[in-house]
Amino acid sequence: MTALMPAPASKRIAAFAADYVVLAAYIAVLTASSFLFGIGQFLSAGTLTGKMTSHAMAFLSLTLPVVLYFTITESGGRAASLGKRLMGLRVLGPDGKPPAFPRALLRNAIKFAPWELAHAAIWHTPGQPFIDPMAPANLAVCIISILLVTAWVASLAMSDGRTPYDRLSQTRVVKSDMEHAV
């Protein structure tokens, strides 16, 4: 039965690339809006309070919506984000059905944890984030984040192609019976 065949790494990477186009468009709109409405002028990222506020705003406006995009689409009836649907893939829980929302949320929280760790390291850089050089500890956190993402991608090529976040959330990505069903 083709619905239970593990998704090839190449299709999973292509699916994420397609989803990333959607995310990049969202990030572009978010960035343009922040400049248009002057949101940055209200933040002082040079103070601890400013750093915490900036990081919280970035989490609420960027990381959380991205995690929710994947969670909602993967726990829904099609069990797939737009990219996965384009590549003919589905996310399934241990029962062979789309994962329930909490399981999909766990999957995506783990999947995007390295991204949020890097954000934390950037926002909490001594001095001004994005301007002053990172302290060694902040740089180490960014390197660890990169290594985690590398491990996520490398795990696609191993045995059954399940990533650590698939294993921890007891999900799997499989080929769908209906390829290119957008």
Secondary structure, 3 states (H helix, E strand, C coil): CHHHCECCHHHHHHHHHHHHHHHHHHHHHHHHHHHHCCHHHHCCCCCHHHHHHHHHHHHHHHHHHHHHHHHHHHHCCCCCCHHHHHCCEEEECCCCCCCCHHHHHHHHHHHCHHHHHHHHHHHCCCCCCCCCCCCHHHHHHHHHHHHHHHHHHHHCCCCCCCCHHHHHHCCEEEECCCCCCC
